[in-house]
Amino acid sequence: MTSIAKNKNNIELLSEKNVKKYVLPYYGLHNAEVSQVKLKDTDKQRAVYRVSYKDKEYCLKKVYFPLEELLFVYSAVEWLYRYGVKVPRILSTLNHSRYVNYENMLFILTPWIDGDKCDFDSIKHVLLTSGNLGKIHKVSQNFKPILGSSEKIGCTNPHNSLNKHYNNLMTYSNLAFKHNDKFSRIFLDNIETSLLLAKTSNNISSSINLDNLSKSLCHNDYVSKNIIVDKNDIWVIDFDKCKYDFCALDISYCLRRLLRRDGTKWNVELTITFLNEYEKHNQLTIDDYKYILSYLAFPQKYWKISRDYFANISKCNKKAFISLIEKVVAQHEDQLNFVRKFTEYIEFKFGETL
C-alpha cells in the first residue's frame, strides 16, 4: 500500500464515527457526543476531539509519538499533579490502561479544561503564567519517569545552534547579493542590525557555563495556547513536547512569544517583572540569565524566513515572504534596544560585566 493510501485510510479511521465506535467504549463512554476540534495530517499526524457524556466533558487525543514517549508524558503529568500543579490527568480505561491502541494508533483521554486562553495583554495573566512556570520547574528538579519510559532529555549547548544560525545569515547574505530581488534587497538593507543581534547572541552564549544552568522537567511549548486561566487558577495542557531540559529554554521560549506581540513588543520592564515573579518560586543563576539573553537577542524570525525563502525561491509565494520579512525587520531596532537594556539589568543584578 502506498503512503498516500495509508494516509487516506488513517484519515477515514480518525472520523468521529470511528473513534466513537472503536475508542470511547474502552472508557465506558457509549453513545457520547463527539466533535473533532483539530486534525493535523502531517508526518506527525494528530487529532483532537471534544467528547460530551452526560454532564461531563473530555478531551480525546490521538498522539503522534510511540508508547515509550507517551509513558514519559504520563509520568510528567502525574508528577506535577502530585505537587499541586493544575494539569489534566490522563484518565484510565475500564481495564486500567492509560491509552487505547486502535489500528496501531494511540489515544489518550483527559478531562476537558474550561476557561480562557491566557491573555498576554493582561498583566495578571502574565504574572500567573510566570509564577506557575517557576513552580513547575522548582517541583520537578528531581523528576524521574516511570519504568519503560523513553529518556527525553534535552540540555544541548545553546551556543552550537546559535553559532550555526549566525553563520547561516552570512550564507543568506551571499545569496541575497546573487538574486538581488525585492526580498533580497530588504534582507540586505537590514543585515547590519541583524548581524549585530546575532553576534551579541553568539558572544553571550559562548560564555555560558553549562554546569551552572538550572535543569528540571520542562514543558517546551509553554505559550498562551497551552495555558488556560479559570478564575484565579491556571492550568497547563499539552505536554507532548515535554522533556528534562534547561529551565532557561522554557522561560526563553515563553518570553519570545510574549515579546514579539505588538502590545508587549520587546518590553524590558515586563520581562523583568516576569522573571521576578518566576524567581519567587525558583531562583535563577547568572548563566540562566545569559541563556535567556542570548536566546532573545538572536533575530530568529529573520533567520527562519530567510532560510525558507532561499531554500524555495523558485516556487515560493514571494509576495507573502516579502510581507513577512517587512513585518519582522520593523521590530529589529526595538529588539536591539531591548538587548542593550536587558544586558544592563543583568550586569547590575549580578555585578558582572557580560
C-alpha positions, 0 to 999 in steps of 0.5 A, a space after each residue: 500500500 502506498 503512503 498516500 493510501 495509508 494516509 487516506 485510510 488513517 484519515 477515514 479511521 480518525 472520523 468521529 464515527 470511528 473513534 466513537 465506535 472503536 475508542 470511547 467504549 474502552 472508557 465506558 463512554 457509549 453513545 457520547 457526543 463527539 466533535 473533532 476540534 483539530 486534525 493535523 495530517 502531517 508526518 506527525 499526524 494528530 487529532 483532537 476531539 471534544 467528547 460530551 457524556 452526560 454532564 461531563 466533558 473530555 478531551 480525546 487525543 490521538 498522539 503522534 509519538 510511540 508508547 515509550 514517549 507517551 509513558 514519559 508524558 504520563 509520568 510528567 503529568 502525574 508528577 506535577 499533579 502530585 505537587 499541586 500543579 493544575 494539569 489534566 490527568 490522563 484518565 484510565 480505561 475500564 481495564 486500567 490502561 492509560 491509552 487505547 491502541 486502535 489500528 496501531 494508533 494511540 489515544 489518550 483521554 483527559 478531562 476537558 479544561 474550561 476557561 480562557 486562553 491566557 491573555 498576554 495583554 493582561 498583566 495578571 495573566 502574565 504574572 500567573 503564567 510566570 509564577 506557575 512556570 517557576 513552580 513547575 520547574 522548582 517541583 520537578 528538579 528531581 523528576 524521574 519517569 516511570 519504568 519503560 519510559 523513553 529518556 527525553 532529555 534535552 540540555 544541548 549547548 545553546 551556543 552550537 545552534 546559535 553559532 550555526 544560525 549566525 553563520 547561516 545569515 552570512 550564507 543568506 547574505 551571499 545569496 541575497 547579493 546573487 538574486 538581488 530581488 525585492 526580498 533580497 534587497 530588504 534582507 540586505 538593507 537590514 543585515 547590519 542590525 541583524 548581524 549585530 543581534 546575532 553576534 551579541 547572541 553568539 558572544 553571550 552564549 559562548 560564555 555560558 557555563 553549562 554546569 551552572 544552568 538550572 535543569 528540571 522537567 520542562 514543558 517546551 511549548 509553554 505559550 498562551 495556547 497551552 495555558 488556560 486561566 479559570 478564575 484565579 487558577 491556571 492550568 497547563 495542557 499539552 505536554 507532548 513536547 515535554 522533556 528534562 531540559 534547561 529551565 532557561 529554554 522554557 522561560 526563553 521560549 515563553 518570553 519570545 512569544 510574549 515579546 514579539 506581540 505588538 502590545 508587549 513588543 520587546 518590553 524590558 520592564 515586563 520581562 523583568 517583572 516576569 522573571 521576578 515573579 518566576 524567581 519567587 518560586 525558583 531562583 535563577 543563576 547568572 548563566 540562566 540569565 545569559 541563556 535567556 539573553 542570548 536566546 532573545 537577542 538572536 533575530 530568529 524570525 529573520 533567520 527562519 524566513 530567510 532560510 525558507 525563502 532561499 531554500 524555495 525561491 523558485 516556487 515560493 509565494 514571494 509576495 507573502 515572504 516579502 510581507 513577512 520579512 517587512 513585518 519582522 525587520 520593523 521590530 529589529 531596532 526595538 529588539 536591539 534596544 531591548 538587548 542593550 537594556 536587558 544586558 544592563 539589568 543583568 550586569 547590575 543584578 549580578 555585578 558582572 560585566 557580560 
